[in-house]
């Protein structure tokens, strides 16, 4: 079939990467492998425990990349862009693009410069006072004709009286029709009103004084974005948006008519999670945003090879990374996600959103400000968030999407306990923030650790860590059943069946599994021959887990059936399909990835239909799921080179279902889990009553830690921290109420970052007189000897009980 026209060559700025006519966007990354499948592997080591490396010094098998797709082209001109994006727009808009996206290749929602702000005319109240055809004016005219002659002075006095009366009536009507109505509307929204009709509010900061700000609307309404630009709300599923700058924590938005609004109860086990990951945004991955990595590599002034976020920054990519945060995901993405029939987003963040210690090399705190924007956008469009702690200090899996490619050092190796202690602190800090009443309805799920290498760590040690993470989340949410988020535990690649019976009666605990087919055995079978494979592989497994453990969610899956795609396995690591990936053995050359799998512009109708069927088979088998990922960015070649990983691109090109409910019944499953879950699984009767023997059997810290060479080391000879520091608190957003409001609304309470003031345990810090290794030292290194220089220091380090410290401080 005919090949698509070639992309014209273009000169790209060091970071702003833009095609002359098709400003691009950025990228996303591929999912991780499933541990039990043959595709899963842990970075291999020699007999001495040192990982094998390739010519670049990268540990063999250390990373499973993710794929990048193309962002959408802007309709706007040929100005240089700041990143690389796709050439398509799933949701065309004629509205003015936002300031963030106007100069970025990430811009998926170009606008029409001709459209301005609100198309409002002067405010009109009850027409009887202003219309010549209304009774009041006619009656006044009639009296003027037939009244008895009066003196001129009396006529003037009567006229003044009528005028005063008219003013009084107008003021009364304005009060009850506008100001009183606004107050009523606000109260109604708080109590559960989800009306799709637009309503009035006080002036917003982007609305000229004297005009009325629109705070809600349905399909076709005009939205004012955070930066003051406008676009059209497109949602054919009966959803409504809601945003009032003077009432910023109002949860009246609804993603779709068939999804509970944020101020209504989401019935887990009955209501389905149909979600998408926003991967590659706040934790970057080369395969998701290849253009970002390629452009920083091209402009690097040192000899560093850019393979992960750590090396991206070492190569001078700080400005590029900050620009990526601004432009890769914008408010319109959240609107489009709701318009796609999806009701949840899973947002990965790294520990560096909270703090970075000296020498760790990550960009501290900056990504948190963009996560705050994500909360606001999710609230505005009725989407719920699964917060995913994706990267831990020392790395929990050694893959590039943990921040640094190489060894993993959480619960493993000489710094295994110390890194886990820090990670538990960060879990606690995040839990305290999201458990605040201002945020809890928008962030009802918390994935405490993404993809730990459970097969090497061992399930016993991982279980002890998970119980501590659960306790931290529950303490943050305060006393009482049903408070705080669902606590999501990744299965550690052990398989969900291994977790049957884990933490019985835990208050809202769920298992997270990431089922992928692309990292297992490669095949030349076309997608048309593989459409039922998800049903065969996953349907029964997920049904059984819902019955035997409780709630299970597929936190990641994709449409990829091979590992083809730029950087899907890591930067310059090749593919199994083409026989060039050698980190887990030799693979036969089965063909050419580009012509066989990646040239989506040439896919015919049967191929697209097969991908859609494959996607719906996955959705039906998994039941509650998050696709990985929402979008893939362009490479510097100006194209998406991993199309099967982009939900957005699939919608644009016709291989993803426009209504995910169409997937129900695709597998022909005669007995899918229909709920409800047991009461204790959803925070009801019995929730939180974990048996004492279970708790006692999972004490923390673990008595020993495994190293890469298979040696088990006692915990008391390893570096550990003591609870001697004051906990950090995360700041809320900066919200400025509209101008012209009463002084009582001059500021908005965004929370103090700490939901439970009774949670006063200290934050883990080094003990004076004791030795510590680099968090990324490697899991085969020996612990420091001597561990501490005096007995008092050793006792302080070994103390497991937290102390009471001063109240948390703001970061």
TILUM-560953 format. One record per residue (C-alpha): x, y, z. Coordinates in steps of 0.5 Angstrom, whole numbers, padded with zeros to 4 digits, always signed. Example, Ala and Ser with C-alpha at 12.3 -4.5 7.8 and 13.67 -1.06 7.14 Angstrom:
+0025-0009+0016 +0027-0002+0014 
END
This chain:
+0000+0000+0000 +0002+0007-0001 +0007+0010+0004 +0006+0016+0007 +0009+0023+0005 +0016+0024+0008 +0017+0029+0013 +0021+0035+0011 +0027+0036+0014 +0027+0041+0019 +0032+0045+0024 +0031+0044+0031 +0033+0048+0037 +0037+0045+0042 +0031+0044+0046 +0025+0047+0042 +0024+0042+0037 +0019+0044+0032 +0017+0042+0025 +0016+0048+0021 +0009+0046+0019 +0008+0041+0024 +0010+0043+0031 +0011+0037+0035 +0010+0035+0042 +0014+0030+0047 +0014+0023+0049 +0012+0018+0054 +0015+0011+0056 +0013+0004+0056 +0011-0001+0061 +0015-0006+0065 +0015-0013+0064 +0011-0018+0068 +0015-0022+0073 +0013-0029+0072 +0013-0029+0065 +0019-0031+0061 +0020-0024+0059 +0021-0021+0066 +0028-0021+0068 +0033-0018+0074 +0039-0015+0072 +0044-0021+0072 +0050-0022+0076 +0056-0026+0076 +0058-0031+0081 +0061-0025+0085 +0055-0021+0085 +0057-0016+0080 +0052-0014+0075 +0054-0016+0068 +0055-0009+0064 +0055-0008+0056 +0060-0003+0053 +0057+0003+0056 +0057+0000+0063 +0050-0001+0063 +0048-0007+0068 +0045-0012+0063 +0038-0013+0064 +0037-0007+0068 +0031-0003+0065 +0025-0005+0061 +0023+0001+0057 +0017+0004+0055 +0015+0007+0049 +0014+0014+0046 +0009+0017+0041 +0007+0023+0038 +0004+0029+0041 -0001+0033+0037 +0001+0038+0031 -0001+0045+0033 -0006+0049+0027 -0002+0055+0029 +0004+0057+0024 +0011+0055+0024 +0014+0058+0030 +0019+0054+0033 +0017+0050+0039 +0020+0047+0045 +0019+0040+0045 +0017+0035+0040 +0010+0032+0039 +0005+0029+0035 +0002+0031+0028 -0005+0030+0030 -0011+0033+0035 -0016+0028+0037 -0020+0034+0040 -0020+0039+0035 -0021+0046+0038 -0022+0053+0034 -0021+0056+0041 -0015+0060+0043 -0009+0056+0045 -0006+0056+0052 +0000+0060+0053 +0003+0054+0056 +0002+0050+0049 +0002+0056+0044 +0010+0055+0043 +0011+0048+0045 +0011+0042+0040 +0007+0038+0046 +0001+0043+0044 -0005+0038+0042 -0010+0043+0042 -0009+0049+0038 -0013+0055+0038 -0017+0060+0033 -0014+0067+0035 -0020+0069+0032 -0024+0067+0038 -0024+0071+0044 -0026+0071+0052 -0034+0070+0054 -0039+0072+0048 -0042+0076+0054 -0046+0082+0053 -0048+0087+0058 -0052+0084+0064 -0060+0083+0063 -0064+0082+0069 -0072+0081+0069 -0074+0084+0062 -0080+0088+0065 -0075+0093+0067 -0072+0095+0061 -0076+0093+0055 -0081+0098+0052 -0086+0092+0051 -0086+0090+0058 -0092+0092+0062 -0089+0097+0067 -0087+0101+0062 -0093+0101+0058 -0097+0103+0064 -0093+0109+0066 -0094+0111+0059 -0101+0110+0060 -0102+0114+0066 -0098+0120+0063 -0103+0120+0057 -0109+0120+0062 -0107+0123+0068 -0110+0130+0071 -0106+0136+0069 -0101+0138+0075 -0097+0143+0077 -0090+0142+0074 -0086+0142+0081 -0091+0136+0083 -0089+0133+0076 -0082+0133+0078 -0083+0130+0085 -0087+0124+0082 -0082+0123+0077 -0076+0123+0082 -0081+0118+0087 -0082+0113+0081 -0074+0114+0079 -0073+0112+0086 -0078+0106+0086 -0075+0104+0080 -0068+0104+0083 -0070+0100+0089 -0074+0095+0085 -0067+0094+0080 -0063+0093+0086 -0068+0088+0089 -0068+0084+0083 -0061+0084+0082 -0060+0081+0089 -0065+0075+0089 -0063+0074+0081 -0056+0074+0082 -0052+0074+0088 -0057+0070+0092 -0057+0065+0086 -0050+0065+0086 -0050+0063+0094 -0055+0058+0093 -0052+0055+0087 -0045+0054+0091 -0049+0051+0097 -0052+0046+0092 -0046+0044+0088 -0043+0042+0095 -0048+0038+0097 -0048+0034+0091 -0051+0038+0085 -0049+0036+0078 -0053+0040+0074 -0050+0041+0067 -0053+0048+0066 -0048+0054+0066 -0049+0058+0072 -0047+0065+0075 -0041+0067+0080 -0038+0073+0082 -0032+0076+0078 -0026+0071+0076 -0019+0074+0076 -0019+0073+0068 -0026+0076+0068 -0027+0084+0067 -0030+0087+0073 -0038+0088+0072 -0038+0081+0068 -0041+0074+0070 -0036+0068+0071 -0038+0062+0068 -0037+0056+0073 -0040+0050+0070 -0042+0048+0064 -0043+0042+0059 -0042+0040+0052 -0040+0046+0048 -0039+0051+0053 -0033+0055+0053 -0028+0054+0058 -0023+0059+0061 -0016+0056+0063 -0012+0057+0068 -0008+0062+0064 -0014+0066+0062 -0015+0063+0055 -0021+0059+0052 -0023+0053+0049 -0029+0049+0048 -0031+0043+0053 -0032+0037+0048 -0036+0031+0052 -0041+0027+0049 -0042+0023+0055 -0046+0028+0059 -0040+0030+0063 -0040+0037+0066 -0034+0041+0069 -0034+0046+0075 -0029+0051+0077 -0030+0057+0081 -0024+0061+0083 -0027+0063+0090 -0030+0056+0091 -0023+0052+0089 -0025+0046+0093 -0032+0045+0090 -0033+0038+0087 -0039+0038+0083 -0036+0036+0077 -0037+0029+0073 -0033+0026+0068 -0039+0023+0065 -0046+0022+0066 -0045+0014+0068 -0039+0016+0073 -0041+0019+0080 -0039+0026+0081 -0033+0027+0085 -0038+0029+0091 -0041+0023+0090 -0039+0016+0092 -0035+0011+0088 -0037+0004+0089 -0031+0000+0088 -0032-0007+0086 -0039-0004+0082 -0037+0002+0079 -0031+0000+0074 -0024+0004+0074 -0023+0006+0067 -0017+0010+0067 -0010+0012+0063 -0003+0013+0066 +0000+0020+0065 +0007+0017+0064 +0013+0021+0062 +0011+0027+0065 +0013+0028+0072 +0017+0022+0072 +0020+0022+0065 +0022+0016+0061 +0026+0016+0054 +0021+0012+0050 +0015+0016+0052 +0019+0023+0051 +0025+0021+0046 +0025+0028+0043 +0027+0031+0050 +0032+0026+0051 +0035+0026+0044 +0035+0034+0044 +0039+0034+0051 +0044+0029+0048 +0045+0033+0042 +0046+0039+0046 +0050+0036+0052 +0057+0039+0053 +0060+0033+0057 +0061+0026+0055 +0055+0023+0059 +0050+0019+0055 +0043+0021+0057 +0039+0014+0059 +0035+0016+0065 +0033+0023+0068 +0039+0023+0073 +0044+0023+0066 +0039+0028+0063 +0040+0033+0069 +0048+0031+0069 +0048+0033+0061 +0045+0040+0063 +0038+0038+0062 +0035+0042+0067 +0031+0048+0063 +0029+0043+0058 +0026+0038+0064 +0022+0044+0067 +0020+0046+0060 +0017+0039+0059 +0013+0040+0065 +0010+0046+0062 +0008+0043+0056 +0008+0036+0055 +0001+0035+0059 -0004+0041+0060 -0011+0042+0062 -0014+0040+0055 -0011+0033+0056 -0015+0032+0062 -0021+0035+0059 -0020+0030+0053 -0019+0024+0058 -0026+0025+0061 -0029+0026+0054 -0026+0019+0052 -0030+0016+0057 -0025+0015+0062 -0026+0017+0070 -0019+0016+0073 -0012+0018+0072 -0006+0015+0075 +0000+0020+0076 +0007+0017+0077 +0011+0022+0081 +0019+0021+0084 +0021+0022+0091 +0025+0028+0089 +0018+0032+0088 +0019+0032+0096 +0026+0033+0097 +0033+0031+0094 +0039+0030+0099 +0046+0033+0097 +0049+0030+0091 +0043+0026+0089 +0043+0030+0082 +0035+0030+0081 +0031+0037+0080 +0028+0038+0087 +0021+0040+0089 +0019+0043+0082 +0015+0037+0079 +0010+0038+0086 +0008+0044+0083 +0005+0041+0077 +0002+0035+0081 -0002+0041+0084 -0004+0043+0077 -0006+0036+0076 -0010+0036+0082 -0014+0042+0080 -0015+0040+0073 -0018+0033+0075 -0022+0037+0080 -0025+0041+0074 -0027+0035+0070 -0029+0030+0075 -0023+0025+0074 -0020+0022+0080 -0013+0021+0081 -0009+0014+0083 -0002+0017+0086 +0003+0013+0084 +0010+0013+0088 +0014+0011+0082 +0021+0013+0084 +0025+0011+0090 +0032+0013+0093 +0037+0008+0091 +0031+0005+0086 +0027+0000+0087 +0028-0004+0081 +0034-0001+0077 +0030+0001+0071 +0030+0008+0068 +0024+0010+0070 +0026+0009+0077 +0030+0015+0076 +0037+0012+0075 +0038+0006+0071 +0043+0000+0074 +0042-0003+0081 +0036-0003+0085 +0038-0001+0093 +0031-0001+0096 +0030-0007+0101 +0036-0010+0098 +0044-0009+0099 +0047-0005+0104 +0043+0001+0104 +0037-0003+0103 +0034-0002+0110 +0036+0006+0110 +0033+0007+0103 +0027+0004+0105 +0026+0008+0111 +0027+0014+0107 +0021+0012+0102 +0017+0010+0108 +0018+0017+0110 +0016+0020+0103 +0010+0015+0103 +0007+0018+0110 +0008+0025+0107 +0004+0024+0101 -0001+0021+0105 -0002+0026+0110 -0003+0031+0104 -0008+0027+0100 -0012+0025+0106 -0013+0033+0108 -0021+0034+0106 -0019+0039+0101 -0016+0033+0097 -0019+0026+0099 -0024+0026+0094 -0020+0027+0088 -0014+0023+0090 -0018+0016+0093 -0012+0012+0091 -0005+0011+0093 +0000+0006+0090 +0006+0006+0095 +0011+0003+0091 +0012+0002+0083 +0014-0005+0081 +0019-0007+0087 +0023-0013+0085 +0020-0018+0089 +0023-0024+0086 +0030-0022+0089 +0027-0018+0095 +0023-0024+0097 +0016-0023+0099 +0017-0024+0106 +0021-0017+0106 +0017-0014+0102 +0011-0016+0106 +0014-0012+0112 +0015-0006+0108 +0008-0006+0105 +0005-0007+0112 +0009-0001+0115 +0007+0003+0108 +0000+0001+0110 +0000+0004+0117 +0003+0010+0115 -0003+0012+0110 -0008+0010+0115 -0005+0014+0121 -0005+0020+0116 -0012+0019+0115 -0014+0019+0122 -0018+0015+0127 -0024+0011+0124 -0026+0006+0118 -0026+0009+0111 -0022+0015+0112 -0016+0016+0107 -0015+0013+0100 -0014+0006+0098 -0007+0003+0099 -0005+0000+0093 +0001-0005+0093 +0004-0008+0087 +0005-0015+0086 +0012-0015+0086 +0012-0019+0080 +0010-0025+0084 +0003-0026+0081 -0003-0024+0085 -0004-0031+0087 +0002-0030+0092 -0002-0025+0096 -0008-0029+0097 -0009-0028+0105 -0005-0022+0105 -0007-0017+0111 -0014-0020+0112 -0019-0014+0114 -0014-0009+0112 -0018-0002+0111 -0019-0001+0103 -0012-0005+0101 -0012-0007+0093 -0007-0011+0089 -0004-0008+0083 -0001-0012+0077 +0002-0010+0071 +0000-0015+0065 +0004-0014+0059 +0005-0019+0053 +0010-0015+0049 +0016-0017+0053 +0015-0025+0053 +0017-0029+0047 +0016-0025+0040 +0012-0027+0035 +0011-0026+0027 +0004-0027+0028 +0000-0021+0026 -0005-0017+0031 -0011-0020+0027 -0009-0027+0030 -0008-0024+0037 -0014-0021+0039 -0017-0026+0044 -0010-0027+0048 -0012-0022+0054 -0018-0026+0055 -0014-0032+0055 -0009-0030+0059 -0012-0025+0065 -0019-0026+0065 -0019-0032+0070 -0014-0029+0074 -0017-0023+0075 -0024-0026+0077 -0020-0031+0082 -0016-0025+0085 -0023-0021+0086 -0026-0027+0090 -0020-0029+0094 -0016-0023+0096 -0020-0017+0094 -0020-0011+0090 -0015-0012+0084 -0013-0007+0079 -0009-0007+0073 -0004-0001+0074 -0001-0001+0067 -0002-0005+0060 -0002-0003+0053 -0003-0005+0046 +0004-0008+0044 +0005-0015+0043 +0012-0014+0041 +0018-0010+0044 +0019-0006+0038 +0019+0002+0039 +0024+0007+0040 +0027+0006+0047 +0022+0001+0049 +0028-0003+0052 +0032+0003+0054 +0036+0008+0050 +0040+0004+0045 +0039-0003+0047 +0035-0006+0041 +0029-0010+0041 +0028-0018+0042 +0024-0018+0035 +0030-0016+0031 +0035-0020+0035 +0039-0014+0037 +0037-0014+0045 +0042-0019+0048 +0041-0017+0055 +0037-0023+0057 +0040-0028+0052 +0040-0028+0044 +0034-0027+0040 +0033-0029+0033 +0032-0024+0028 +0024-0024+0026 +0024-0018+0022 +0024-0011+0021 +0020-0007+0027 +0019-0001+0023 +0015-0004+0017 +0012-0010+0021 +0009-0006+0027 +0011+0001+0027 +0009+0005+0021 +0002+0006+0023 +0000+0011+0018 +0000+0005+0013 -0005+0001+0017 -0011-0002+0014 -0018-0002+0017 -0017-0009+0019 -0011-0008+0022 -0014-0002+0026 -0020-0006+0028 -0016-0012+0031 -0012-0007+0035 -0019-0004+0038 -0021-0011+0039 -0015-0013+0043 -0016-0007+0047 -0023-0008+0049 -0021-0016+0050 -0016-0013+0055 -0021-0008+0058 -0026-0013+0059 -0021-0019+0062 -0018-0014+0067 -0024-0010+0069 -0021-0005+0073 -0015-0002+0069 -0010+0004+0067 -0008+0004+0060 +0000+0006+0059 +0000+0011+0057 -0004+0017+0055 +0001+0020+0050 +0007+0019+0047 +0012+0024+0044 +0015+0025+0038 +0023+0023+0037 +0027+0029+0033 +0025+0026+0027 +0018+0029+0028 +0014+0022+0029 +0012+0018+0034 +0016+0011+0034 +0012+0007+0039 +0004+0008+0037 +0002+0002+0041 +0003+0005+0047 -0001+0012+0046 -0008+0012+0048 -0009+0019+0045 -0006+0017+0038 -0011+0011+0038 -0017+0015+0039 -0014+0020+0033 -0013+0014+0029 -0019+0009+0030 -0016+0004+0034 -0018+0005+0041 -0025+0005+0043 -0029+0012+0043 -0033+0009+0049 -0029+0004+0053 -0036+0001+0056 -0036-0002+0049 -0031-0007+0052 -0036-0010+0057 -0037-0018+0055 -0031-0018+0049 -0028-0024+0053 -0035-0027+0053 -0034-0028+0061 -0040-0032+0064 -0038-0030+0071 -0034-0023+0071 -0034-0021+0078 -0040-0016+0079 -0039-0014+0086 -0040-0012+0091 -0033-0013+0095 -0034-0015+0102 -0035-0009+0107 -0028-0009+0110 -0025-0009+0103 -0029-0002+0102 -0028+0001+0109 -0034-0002+0112 -0035-0006+0118 -0029-0010+0120 -0024-0006+0116 -0018-0005+0119 -0018-0011+0124 -0012-0014+0122 -0011-0020+0126 -0005-0019+0131 -0001-0025+0129 -0001-0023+0122 +0002-0016+0125 +0007-0019+0129 +0009-0024+0124 +0011-0018+0120 +0015-0013+0124 +0019-0008+0122 +0025-0007+0120 +0026-0014+0117 +0031-0018+0121 +0036-0019+0115 +0037-0017+0108 +0039-0020+0101 +0044-0018+0097 +0045-0019+0089 +0050-0025+0090 +0045-0029+0094 +0048-0027+0101 +0043-0025+0107 +0046-0020+0112 +0043-0019+0119 +0040-0012+0119 +0044-0010+0125 +0050-0009+0121 +0047-0005+0116 +0046+0003+0116 +0040+0005+0118 +0037+0012+0120 +0034+0014+0127 +0027+0018+0127 +0031+0025+0129 +0028+0030+0124 +0022+0034+0123 +0017+0032+0118 +0017+0036+0112 +0010+0038+0109 +0008+0039+0102 +0005+0046+0100 -0002+0047+0097 -0003+0051+0091 -0003+0058+0090 -0010+0061+0089 -0012+0068+0088 -0019+0069+0089 -0023+0074+0084 -0022+0081+0085 -0027+0085+0088 -0029+0080+0093 -0031+0082+0100 -0025+0082+0105 -0027+0075+0108 -0025+0072+0101 -0018+0075+0100 -0015+0068+0101 -0017+0061+0101 -0015+0056+0106 -0011+0050+0102 -0009+0046+0108 -0003+0046+0112 -0001+0039+0108 -0002+0035+0115 -0008+0032+0116 -0007+0028+0122 -0004+0033+0128 -0003+0027+0132 +0002+0024+0127 +0008+0027+0130 +0014+0021+0130 +0020+0024+0127 +0023+0023+0120 +0029+0019+0119 +0035+0022+0119 +0043+0020+0119 +0046+0018+0126 +0052+0022+0128 +0058+0017+0129 +0055+0012+0124 +0057+0011+0117 +0053+0011+0110 +0054+0009+0103 +0051+0012+0097 +0044+0011+0096 +0046+0008+0089 +0052+0004+0091 +0050-0003+0088 +0047-0009+0092 +0053-0013+0092 +0057-0008+0096 +0059-0009+0103 +0057-0005+0109 +0061+0000+0112 +0066-0003+0117 +0066-0001+0123 +0058+0001+0122 +0059+0006+0128 +0065+0009+0131 +0062+0009+0138 +0057+0004+0142 +0052+0010+0144 +0051+0012+0136 +0050+0004+0135 +0045+0004+0140 +0042+0010+0137 +0042+0007+0130 +0039+0001+0132 +0033+0004+0136 +0027+0002+0132 +0021+0006+0136 +0020+0013+0133 +0020+0019+0138 +0016+0025+0139 +0018+0031+0135 +0016+0038+0134 +0010+0040+0129 +0012+0039+0122 +0015+0044+0118 +0013+0047+0112 +0018+0046+0106 
END
